[in-house]
Amino acid sequence: MSTGRTGSLSIAAVRERLPLVLFGVVCLLFSLDLLRRLLIGSTPPHRLGIFLWEGIVFGMAIGLAGIGLAMTYSILQFANFAHGDLITAGAFAGWSSTFVIVGLGQYALEILILVGEPASVTSDLGIAISTEPVAILLGLVVAAGFSAGLALAIDRTIFRSMREQSGIALLIASVGVALALRQFIRLIYQPTTPPIVSAASVPSVSIPLISGSVSINAHEATLFVGAAALMVAVHVLLQYTKLGTAMRAMADNEALAQVTGIPTERVVFYTWLIGGALTGAAGYLLALEQGFLDLTLGWDLLLVIFAGVILGGIGSVYGAIAGGLLIGIVNQLSVIWIPAEFTTLASFVIMITVLLVRPQGIFGGVTSV
């Protein structure tokens, strides 16, 4: 009898460890193939460096945008599908203000608010972080403030009255909000938007790397530094302030938080405010790095952001950051093996693979912020 139980336990243990072993084997095979490519020259070291840097930059944007999604889920317990269109709304509002600050007096206000229509406006104004740092900084502040206010307004008019409903009901409502926001943005802005920054005005540095060099331009560096600074600010808020303590307590156990006198409605208020601000900032910085705006900017990234949040451990702010970085790096490195149009597929494959090995995500299924 004892032998039978021991055998069953051994088989169960093997089954549990099998996905981890397979994951390790796959990672080893890809690592060996990458080493082979480096040795034979089909993937030069500088090209690998470029992919890594681009992946880190993209991952920082995904991680920053994912923080708001993780905060909303951990405290309000629903997946907000309007998150992507908050990114778009913040980006457009921020860049409208940047164009107005730089071009007021040179062009009509309605042209500047529509972000560079006609196309000649962009080249004439020559907007870049090196030429208009104050305007870009103010635009970032406007993007964050606008998205924060918009997120709070949506909560007060729609989600607040549904808070006692199931997560599915809130999810469906958020899809409706997303569609409405997208159409509203489409009514205001032109269907196609020209470049928003002057590529000729963007300085860059080249870092030598064996067979070539890795170029880092000022807008990529701005996104990286800006996102990192905001992530550090979120960490300080969560770990060293009374509001952060209240947010963590409510995420762990809302009923207990209410009993102990924590103002839960105030926590919800600041959750939307902070999450919305970070979302808008992510959209603005991503548009700065890409050099253009698109009406589906946030919607196109939404599933990738969800993948990062789930991969890191849904409900964990730090998991969202780590998951976003991993998704960004995998997204760019996958070009070595697959065509560029399939890079998003690689992000989801790595998410599914990691979840098979560790179902609770990288950060152990932490459900608090």
N, C-alpha and C positions, 0 to 999 in steps of 0.2 A: 504493500500500500504506500509505504514511505517512498519507495523507489519510483512508483508511478507519479506521485506528486512532484518529486524532484525532477523527473523527466519533463513533466508539463511546465514546471517553472522555467526550466532551461530552454524549452522551445519558445515560451513566451518572451524570455529575455532576448533570444536570438531575433525574434520577429521585431522586437522594439528597437534593437540596434541595427537591423538590416538597412533601414533607410539612411542612417548615419554613415554606415560603411559604404553604401553605394554613392552617397553624396561626396564622401572623401575620395573615392576612386575617380569619380567624374572630375572633381577639382584637380586631382593629380594629373589626369590625362590632359586637361586643358592647359595646366601649367607646363607640362612637358612639351606640348605642341607649341606653346608660346615661346619656350626656350629654343626649340628647334627653329622656329621662324626667325628669332633674333640671331641665331648662329649662322643661318644660311642667307640672311639679309632680306628675306621677303617682307619682314616687318622690322625696319630699322629702329634702333633705340629712341631716336628723337620722335619718330612717329608714335611710338608707344607713350612717350612723355606727353605728346600733344593730346592723345586720347584720354590719358589720366587727368590732365589739367582740365580739359573740357568736361569730363565726367564729374570732377569735384565741383566745378562752377555750377553745372546744371543740378547736381545733387544738393548744393547749398540752397538753391532757389526752391527745389522740391521740398527740402526739409523745413525751410522757413514757412512755406505755404501750408505744410502739413501740421505745424504746431497748432494753428487755429482749429483745424479739423479734429485733432486729438483732444484738445481742450473741450470742444463742444460735445464730443462723444463721451468723454469721461465724466462730465458733470451733468449733461442733459440726456445722455443715453440714446442718441439717435445719430444716424449718418446723414449729414447735411449735404444734399446734392446741389444746393445753391452756392456752395463754396467756390466752385469754379467761376461762376459768373460774378461773384464778389471780387475775384482776382481781376477779371476784365474791367469791371466798373471802376475799381481803384486805379488801374493803370491808365484808363482813358481820362479820368478826372485829374490825375496827377500830371499827365502830359499836356492836357489842355491848359492847366495853370502855368506850366513851364513855358509853353509857347506864348501865352499872354504876357508873362513877365519879360521874356526876351524880345518879343516882336511888337509890343504895344507902341503905337505911334508910327510904325512902319507899314502895318497892314490893318485892315478892318478887323474889329473884334470878332465878328462871326467867322471869319476865315481862320483866325488863330484858335478859337474854341474848337473848331472841327479838326484840329491837329494836323496842320500842314496841307490843307486843300487850298489852292492847287499845289502840285508837286514842287514847284519852284520855291515855295516858302522855306522848305527844309534846307535846301542848299544855300539860299540867301542868308538865313539866320545862322547857319554853321554851329548848331548846338552840339556840344560835347562836354564831358566832365572837365576837360582842360580849359575850355573857353568860357563856359557858363556854370561854374561849380555852385554858385549861390542859387541860381534858378533851378538847377537840378535838385539841390537839397530841399528847397522850398516845395518843389513838385513832389518829392518823396513824402514830405510832411502832409501835403494836401491829399495825396493818395491814401496814406494811412488814416487820416482823419475822416475822409469821405467814406471809405469802406467801413470804418468803425461805426460811424453814424448810420450808415445804410443797414449794417448787420443788426444794430440795436433797434432801428425802426421796423425791420422785418420781424424781429422777435416780438416787439410790443404789439404789432398789428395782427400777426398771424400765429406765430408759434406759442406765444404766451397763453392764449386761450385754449391751445391744444395740449398743454403740458401733461395733462392727466391721461391723454390718449396713448395708445401703443406706439412703439417705435416705428412700426410699419406705416401707421397713419401719418406720423411726422415726416417720414422719409418720402412718402407720396406727395405730401404738401410741399416739401422742399424741391421736388422735381418741378412742380407747378410754378414755384417761385423762380426757379432757374430759367424756365422757358419765358416767363413774363419779363424778367430782367434782361434777357438776351434780346428780346424783341424791342424793349424800351431803348436799349443802347443802339440797336439798329435804326430806330426812328431818328435818333439825335445825330449819330455819326454816319459818315459815308460808308458804303459797303466795302470799299477798298481804301486803304490808307497808305500813303507813300512813306518812305523812310522817315524816322523821327529824329535821327541824329546824322551829323555830317561825318561820314567815314574818314574823310581826308583830315579831319581835325582831331582824330583819336590817336594819341601817342601810344607807342608800344615798346616793350623791351624784349630782346632775344637772349635766351639763356642757352649757351652752348651745351650740347649733349652728344658727345662722341661723334656720330656721323652727320650731325646737323644741329638744329637749335629748336627750342620751344619758344614760341612767341606768346607773350602775355600783354594784352592791350589794357588800357586804363579802365574801360568799361567792365571788363571781366574782373579786374582787381577791385573795382568799386562794388560790384555785386558780392564778391567774396567777403570783403571787409565789412560791408553794410550788413549782410546776413549774419556774419559771425558776431558782430556787435549786438544785434538784436537778440540773437540766441543767448548770449551772455546775460543780457538784460533780463530775459525771461527766467533764466536760472536764478539770478539774484532775487527777482520778484518772488519766485516760488519757494525759495529756501530761506530767505532772510527778512521777509515782511509778514505782517499780520494777515494781509490779504492773501498772500501765498499759502500761509498755514491754513486759513479758512477754506481756500480752494481745494487743497489736498484733503482736508477733513471731509468736505462735502463729497468729493469724488469717491472717497473710501466708503462712506456711509451717510447718506443724506439725512435719514431719520435721526441718527445719533447726533449729527451736526445741529439739527434743529433743536433737539432736547438740550444740548449744551449751550444754547443761546447764540449760535452763529447765524447771522442774518443771511439766510440762503438766497433770498431774492436779490440782495446786494451782490452776492457772489455771482449769480447768474448775469446780472447787469455788467459786471466787469469782465466776465468771461466773453460775452459778445463783443464788448468794447476792445479788449486786448486782442482776441482772436481775429476780429475784423481788421484791426489796424495792421497786424502782421501780414494778413492776407493781401491787403492793398499794397503794402510795402513790397511784398514778394512780386506782385504783378508789375509794379513800376520798375523795379530793378531788373526783372527778367526782360522787359521791353527795352530797357536801356542797353542791356547786353546783346540782345538780338538785333537791335537797331530798327525795329518796326513794330507796329501795333496791328492786331487782328481782332475782329469781332468775336472770334471763337478761341481767343488766347487761353482763357481759363478752362473752358469746356474741354479743349483738346488735351489739357494736362490733368484733368480731374481724376481719371482712372489711374494715371501714373502716381498721383499724389496719394490716392487711396491705397495703391500697392505699397508705397513706402510706409504709410501709417500702419497697415496690417502687418507688413514684414517686421517692423520694429516692435510690434506689440500694441494692438489697438487700445487707445486710451492713455498711452504714455507719451508725454512730450519728448522725452529723451529718445524714446523708441522711434518717434516720427523723424527726428533729426538723423539718427543713425540709419534708419530705413531709407530715408530720402537720399542720403549720401551713397549708400550701397546701390540703390536703384540707378542713380545718376552715373556712377562709375561703370556699372554693368551695361547700361544703355550705350555708352560711348565705346567701351572696349569690345562690345559684340560686333562692331563693324569689322574687326579683324577676321571674323569667321563668316558673317552673314551680310547680305546687302543692307544698306542703310535704311531702307524702307521697312525693315523687319526688326529694328532695334527695340521698339516698344514690346514686341513679342518676347524678346530676350528678358526684359524686365519682369514680365509676368511669369516666365518660366522659372527665373531665379526665386521669385516670391513663392511660387507653389512648391518648389524643391525645398526651400528652407522651412516652409511650414510643415512639410511632410516629416522633416527631421525634428523640428521644434515647433509644434502646433501653436504654442502660446506666443510665438514671435521671439525676436532677439532679446528683448528685455523681459522675458519670462511672463508675458501676459499681464503685465502691470496694468491695473484698471484705474489707477489714480494718476493725476497729472505729475 
